[in-house]
Amino acid sequence: MSIFKRQLMDIHNALSNKEMSVSELVEASFKRIQETEGTVKAFLTLDEERAKAKAKQLDEQLGKGDEMGLLFGLPAAIKDNIVTENLKTTCGSKLLANYDPIYNATAMDRLSAAEAIVVGKTNMDEFGMGSSTENSGFQLTHNPWNPEYVPGGSSGGSAAAIAAGQAYFALGTDTGGSIRQPASFCGVVGLKPTYGLVSRFGLVAYASSFDVIGPITKNVEDAAYVLSVLAAHDPYDSTSAEVEIPDYISALTGEVKGLKVGVPKELLGEGIDPDVKNGVLEALKVFEGLGAIVEEVSLPHTEYAVPTYYILAPSEASSNLARYDGVRYGVRADNADNLIEMYKETRSHGFGSEVKRRIMLGTYALSSGYYDAYYKKAQKVRTLIKQDFDQLFAKYDVIVGPTAPTTAFKMGEKVSDPLTMYLNDICTVPVNLAGIPAISVPCGFAQNGMPIGLQIMGKQFDEATVLRVAHAFEKHTEHHAASPKL
C-alpha cells in the first residue's frame, strides 16, 4: 500500500515509534512525482533539494525525541498563488514567470511551524481565473482518473497532485469554487473555510472579498488536521476574523442523528447531470439512514449567483491586477519606446486571454455611468443571496447539494466557450457570495468512471459541523478510498 494512503495518525505514530523516517516520506513523494508527473503535470516548480534537507533535519529532531506537530514531516503541495519565500510564485502567469518572493504567506509560516515539508508549487488557472486549469500560462494539468479530462480549476494542480498520490496534502484557494470543484472532479476532499478564518496575507489577490485558502486532502479527517493548523487570527490581514478556533478533530464524532439537512431544489434542477443528481440523491439516503432529517428547501436567488459573481469578482480583479505593469516586479516588455507603451506591451503579452477578458468585464462594470447599473446592483443581490442562507441556517444545520453540475469534462471541450465554462460554477459561487464554509467529498462515480462530488455547506465559522457531517458520510461509504490507476 502506498505510504500516502495511510491515515495521518498512522503515519504520525510510525514516525514517533521510529518505524518510518521523514526522509522516507519525502523520497516517496518525489518518486511518485517522477512516476506520474509526465502524465498528470500537476507541478510548476519542485523544491526537491530543500525538501530533502528539511526531511533530514526533522529526522535528527526525531532522534532527540522532540515534540511533533500535527503535520510533522508530511509532504505538501502548494498552489502557485500562495507566496513562498525564495520559491518561485507565478500564479500560473507569464507575467510573474520570474517572481521569487522574499517572504512567506502566513499560511506557509503556519505550515512551517507545524513542520510540514513543501515539495513544490502546483499548476493553476492564471491568477485563479478558470474552472479547468486550461488557462495556465505554462502547461495543461490532466485528471489522474483519465488524462483526457480536465482536473477542474483553478486549483487543478493541487487536486490532481493529491488524487495522483504525489503529496500527502495540498493547499488550494477558493474564489468561486476553486478548491471544491477540482476536488469533485479529481475524487478528493476539498474544504473552503469561512471567509476570514484563514489568513489571506501572502495570497496573491484575485478578488479580495472572495479569496480564501483551504486544504485539499484524501479524507475529511486530514482536512480537519490541516485546518487546525491554518485557522488563526492574523494581524497582518485586516479581513482576518478574531474568533475562537474549536477543536476540529474532536468534532469528528460520526454522529448526525437528529441533524437537519436542507437540500435546495435549485441545485438539483435544470442543468444538473443525471449521474450527478443520482449520486447526490444516494448520498442523501445515507444521511437519512444515519438518522438525519433531510428536507427540500429553496435558495430563491441562486439563479442570480453566477451573473452576480461575474460582475463582482472581475471588478475586484480589475483593481487588483492593475499593479502588474512591468515596473515593480514580474516580466517587463523590453521593446517599448515610452512608459505607456511599456505598460501596454507588458500587459498584452503577460496576461492570458481569460485574465484580459475578466479585467475588461470588471473595468466596464466599474466605469462611470455603469457602476450603479452593474456593480452596485450586484452587491445588493449578493446581500439577498446571503440572506437566503441566513434564513435556512435558522432552521437547518447544514445545506447539501452537488459540488458541480457535471463531472469532469474533456480537455478543450469548453475552453472556447466562456459562458458555458462560467456556468460550471453555479453550485459553488453562492457559498463564496455568502462567505460561508463548504466541503466537497466524493460520493460516487458517473457512468464514464469520473468522480462525483457532494457539497456540504454550513453556517459562518461552523466548520466543525461541516466536517462532522462530511466525516459521518465518509465513514459509511467507500468512495474516498478509490484511487485512479495511473
Buried (B, 14 or more C-beta within 10 A) or exposed (E): EEBBEBEBEEBBEBBEEEEBBBBBBBBBBBEBBEBBBEBBBBBBBBBBEBBBEBBEEBBEBBEEEEEBBBBBBBBBBBBBBBBBBEBBBBBBBBBBBEBEBEEBBBBBBBBBEBBBBBBBBBBBBBBBBBBBBBBBBBBBBBBBBBBEBBBBBBBBBBBBBBBBBBBBBBBBBBBBBBBBBBBBBBBBBBBBBBBBBBBBBBBBBBBBBBBBBBBBBBBBBBBBBBBBBBBBBBEEBEBBBEBEBBEBBEBBEEEBEEBBBBBBEBBBEEEBBEBBBBBBEBBBEBBEEBEBBBEEBBBEBBEBBBBBBBBBBBBBBBBBBEEBBBEEBBBBBEEBEEEEEBBBBBBEEBBBEBBBBBBEBBBBBBEEEEEEEBBEBBBEBBEEBBEBBEBBBEEBBBBBBBBBBBBBBEBEBBBEEBEEBBBBBBBBBBBBBBBBBBBBBBBBBBEEEBBBBBBBBBBBBBBBBBBBBBBBBBBEBEBBEBBBEB
